[in-house]
Amino acid sequence: MGIPGQVKLVEVGPRDGLQNESTPVSTAVKVDLIHRLQDAGLPVIEATAFVSPKWVPQMADNAQVMAAIRRKPGVSYPVLVPNREGLDAALAAGAQEVVVFGAATETFSRKNTNCSIAEGLARFSEVCREALAQRVKVRGDISVCLGCPYEGEVRPEAVVRVARELDAMGCYEITICDTLGTGTPGRTRAALEAVMKYIPASRIAGHFHDTYGQAVANVYAALECGVATFDASVAGLGGCPYAKGATGNVATEDVLYLLDGLGIETGVDIAKLIAAGDYIGGVLNRPTHSKAARALAAKRAAA
């Protein structure tokens, strides 16, 4: 299958990137980051999560974030919801797209959501029914598709099982996630090709962490499979509390540099994107994890 000529980038920094930060990030900063990202041309920005503040205190201001966003025409602001209670809160806050999240292994499912795969799918089924009845789009994420911190290597068939369930519930897009960042291009292709026997590439997204430095290579492998939607996090923010050693999501800047180099259209301005990464890095008092952003900054300094 040929590499797509156009790719949709889903920016997950404001949610997935910030949710595990130990230092509280103010609502104003989160909203400012979202505005900077949409001004850079990103068409989808995962804004927040309607989860228990006991477990994810960084997302406790979810309703305030949604109320303060200056919504830009053509931009989507999906929010994460774990159950019906989260969905109800998201709908009350004006969410127009929600994300449910399962796992490809039983152990990770229990550690991450305190329920079995089957129990989680039952929750998501209720969420999907109500969301779709309210004309709210639902995206389905599947964690640990390429490796699990508790069960090791994950068989493609395990990913297919969950993907088909989410598809049957009405999820318009299914995200194959390498939560641990252990995946390689070969394993990426194997998982995607297995899922694509049942769900077309046009409805599949890739989500890769960069723990072993394979994320950009995995994006390219997914492109070769025809996948044209990718999650990424500005400045490489993020990690996973249930996957020891897992570093941040692949940096949006690095994915964009790859796509620009291939002549693939995204509509995203790399200079504005790097500036957004510099902004949040300044707030968190840390340098960007993006190799492309660091290299381009050094090039500018030398010039």
SEZAGU-391210 format. One record per residue (C-alpha): residue number from 1; x, y, z. Coordinates in steps of 0.02 Angstrom, whole numbers, plus 50000, padded with zeros to 5 digits. Each point is the difference from the previous one (the first is absolute). Last residue first. Example, Ala and Ser with C-alpha at 12.3 -4.5 7.8 and 13.67 -1.06 7.14 Angstrom:
pos,east,north,up
2,50684,49947,50357 .
1,49931,49828,50033 .
***
This chain:
pos,east,north,up
303,51153,51556,50581 .
302,50074,49892,50138 .
301,49853,50041,50115 .
300,49874,49957,49865 .
299,50084,49833,49968 .
298,50006,49963,50186 .
297,49814,50036,50013 .
296,49966,49887,49849 .
295,50097,49859,50083 .
294,49912,50020,50167 .
293,49827,50004,49920 .
292,50040,49849,49891 .
291,50063,49900,50149 .
290,49842,50036,50097 .
289,50021,49969,50187 .
288,49982,50187,50033 .
287,50097,50075,50142 .
286,49930,50008,50177 .
285,49932,50133,50115 .
284,49819,49940,49990 .
283,49939,50173,49949 .
282,50150,50025,49885 .
281,49971,49830,49920 .
280,49818,50050,49972 .
279,50054,50154,49903 .
278,50144,49917,49907 .
277,49880,49866,49938 .
276,49879,50134,49939 .
275,50144,50087,49912 .
274,50047,49835,49917 .
273,49822,49986,49934 .
272,50003,50178,49935 .
271,50160,49964,49904 .
270,49934,49832,49938 .
269,49842,50072,49924 .
268,49869,49862,49988 .
267,49887,49978,49848 .
266,50044,49816,49993 .
265,50050,49965,49818 .
264,50129,49864,49968 .
263,50154,50054,49903 .
262,50103,49861,50076 .
261,50112,50125,50090 .
260,49848,50091,50066 .
259,49936,49835,50070 .
258,50163,49961,50088 .
257,50016,50176,50071 .
256,49818,49990,50056 .
255,50034,49838,50093 .
254,50149,50079,50087 .
253,49904,50159,50046 .
252,49855,49898,50068 .
251,50121,49917,50120 .
250,49971,49813,50019 .
249,49909,49970,50162 .
248,50100,50014,50157 .
247,50109,49872,50087 .
246,49951,49828,50059 .
245,50122,49941,50134 .
244,49867,49921,50108 .
243,49834,49979,49909 .
242,49853,50033,50115 .
241,50037,50185,50026 .
240,50013,50026,49810 .
239,50100,50139,49920 .
238,49973,50175,49937 .
237,50078,50146,49910 .
236,50098,49975,49838 .
235,50017,50187,49969 .
234,49821,50001,49933 .
233,49920,49829,50015 .
232,49955,49887,49854 .
231,49851,49898,49943 .
230,50002,49945,49820 .
229,49872,49987,49860 .
228,50039,49947,49821 .
227,50027,49812,50012 .
226,50034,49926,49828 .
225,50110,49855,50055 .
224,50154,50095,49941 .
223,49944,50143,50112 .
222,49996,49878,50146 .
221,50181,49951,49967 .
220,50045,50186,49992 .
219,49915,50032,50167 .
218,50093,49851,50072 .
217,50166,50074,49943 .
216,49950,50164,50084 .
215,49961,49906,50161 .
214,50151,49885,50008 .
213,50112,50094,50121 .
212,49983,49866,50134 .
211,49883,50099,50114 .
210,49924,50098,49855 .
209,49814,49974,50027 .
208,49891,49966,49849 .
207,49816,50033,49964 .
206,49941,49947,49827 .
205,49825,50029,49930 .
204,49881,49884,49907 .
203,49841,50048,49909 .
202,50078,50033,49829 .
201,50102,49841,50021 .
200,49840,49899,49980 .
199,49936,49891,50144 .
198,49983,49810,49991 .
197,50156,49936,49912 .
196,50076,50167,50048 .
195,50017,49942,50180 .
194,50123,49862,49953 .
193,50095,50114,49882 .
192,50015,50130,50136 .
191,50067,49881,50131 .
190,50126,49919,49882 .
189,50055,50168,49929 .
188,50036,50071,50172 .
187,50091,49842,50050 .
186,50115,50018,49851 .
185,50023,50186,50026 .
184,50052,49974,50182 .
183,49897,50016,50159 .
182,50071,50022,50173 .
181,49925,50172,50031 .
180,49899,49941,50149 .
179,49836,50074,49941 .
178,50018,49942,49820 .
177,49822,50050,49958 .
176,49890,49943,49855 .
175,49863,50132,49990 .
174,49829,49953,49930 .
173,49896,50134,49913 .
172,49812,50019,49976 .
171,49961,49902,50158 .
170,49827,49926,49970 .
169,49989,49860,50127 .
168,50043,49871,49866 .
167,50165,50090,49967 .
166,50043,49997,50185 .
165,49969,49812,50004 .
164,50100,49973,49841 .
163,50148,50098,50070 .
162,49996,49901,50163 .
161,50015,49830,49915 .
160,50121,50064,49867 .
159,50124,50056,50134 .
158,50000,49828,50079 .
157,50021,49921,49828 .
156,50155,50107,49971 .
155,50085,49907,50143 .
154,50073,50108,50137 .
153,50179,49977,50058 .
152,50027,50020,50187 .
151,49860,49961,50122 .
150,50030,50129,50136 .
149,50084,50148,49914 .
148,49897,49964,49841 .
147,50064,50009,49821 .
146,49940,50050,49828 .
145,49814,50031,50033 .
144,50028,50066,50176 .
143,49846,50115,50001 .
142,49851,49997,49882 .
141,49918,50168,49967 .
140,49821,50016,49936 .
139,49931,50163,49929 .
138,49820,50050,50028 .
137,49906,50140,49911 .
136,49858,50089,50091 .
135,49830,49998,49915 .
134,49911,49987,50170 .
133,49943,49823,49957 .
132,50179,49967,49946 .
131,50061,50050,50173 .
130,49868,49896,50089 .
129,50034,49840,49903 .
128,50189,50027,50001 .
127,50009,50026,50188 .
126,49894,49845,50033 .
125,50111,49896,49886 .
124,50153,50075,50083 .
123,49948,49933,50169 .
122,49971,49826,49928 .
121,50170,50010,49914 .
120,50082,50037,50166 .
119,49917,49851,50082 .
118,50058,49886,49858 .
117,50179,50065,50009 .
116,50001,49974,50188 .
115,49982,50143,50123 .
114,50104,50119,50105 .
113,50028,50122,49857 .
112,50190,50003,49980 .
111,50055,49854,50108 .
110,49852,49889,49953 .
109,50016,50040,49815 .
108,50188,49976,50007 .
107,49978,49827,50070 .
106,49866,49949,49876 .
105,50097,50049,49844 .
104,49947,50098,49844 .
103,49938,50149,50098 .
102,49849,50114,49996 .
101,49980,50188,49983 .
100,49845,50100,49958 .
99,50019,50168,49913 .
98,49866,50133,49989 .
97,49948,50125,49867 .
96,49880,50148,50009 .
95,50037,50048,50180 .
94,49890,50140,50067 .
93,50043,49992,50185 .
92,49836,49911,50041 .
91,50046,49871,49867 .
90,50168,49971,50083 .
89,49921,49980,50173 .
88,49875,49873,49932 .
87,50139,49908,49909 .
86,50106,49988,50157 .
85,49854,49925,50096 .
84,49967,49880,49856 .
83,50178,49932,50004 .
82,50185,50034,49967 .
81,49984,50166,49905 .
80,50143,50086,49905 .
79,49961,50163,49913 .
78,49999,50044,49815 .
77,50026,50182,49945 .
76,49971,50008,49812 .
75,50058,50146,49891 .
74,49906,50052,49842 .
73,49941,50166,50072 .
72,50109,50054,50147 .
71,49935,49983,50176 .
70,50067,50129,50121 .
69,50020,49879,50144 .
68,49946,50068,50169 .
67,49847,49891,50032 .
66,50091,49839,49953 .
65,50144,50042,50116 .
64,49882,50041,50144 .
63,49908,49835,49976 .
62,50163,49901,50006 .
61,50073,50088,50153 .
60,50033,49837,50092 .
59,50111,49938,49857 .
58,50166,50016,50094 .
57,49923,49906,50147 .
56,49994,49837,49901 .
55,49955,49859,50121 .
54,49906,50099,50133 .
53,49948,50126,49867 .
52,49890,49860,49929 .
51,49995,50008,49811 .
50,49927,50123,49876 .
49,50159,50024,49900 .
48,50068,50154,49911 .
47,50024,50087,49832 .
46,50051,49870,49873 .
45,50038,50118,49857 .
44,49945,49957,49822 .
43,50030,50111,49848 .
42,50174,50064,50046 .
41,50033,50159,49902 .
40,50129,50090,50107 .
39,49858,50111,50064 .
38,49918,49842,50065 .
37,50157,49959,50098 .
36,50019,50175,50070 .
35,49818,50002,50056 .
34,50018,49830,50084 .
33,50157,50059,50091 .
32,49909,50157,50059 .
31,49858,49891,50066 .
30,50120,49889,50096 .
29,50094,50152,50067 .
28,49840,50085,50059 .
27,49940,49841,50084 .
26,50158,49996,50102 .
25,50126,49857,49993 .
24,50023,49912,50167 .
23,50174,49925,50024 .
22,49997,49810,49998 .
21,49972,49993,49811 .
20,49910,49839,49957 .
19,49852,50079,49910 .
18,50104,50125,49902 .
17,50046,49906,49841 .
16,49846,49890,49992 .
15,49885,50150,50017 .
14,50075,50163,49935 .
13,50130,49903,49899 .
12,49882,49888,49902 .
11,50010,50086,49830 .
10,49915,49895,49867 .
9,50089,50021,49833 .
8,49898,49963,49844 .
7,50105,49946,49851 .
6,49989,50039,49814 .
5,50088,49919,49852 .
4,49984,49827,50075 .
3,50145,49876,49974 .
2,49954,49870,49870 .
1,49935,49827,50045 .
***
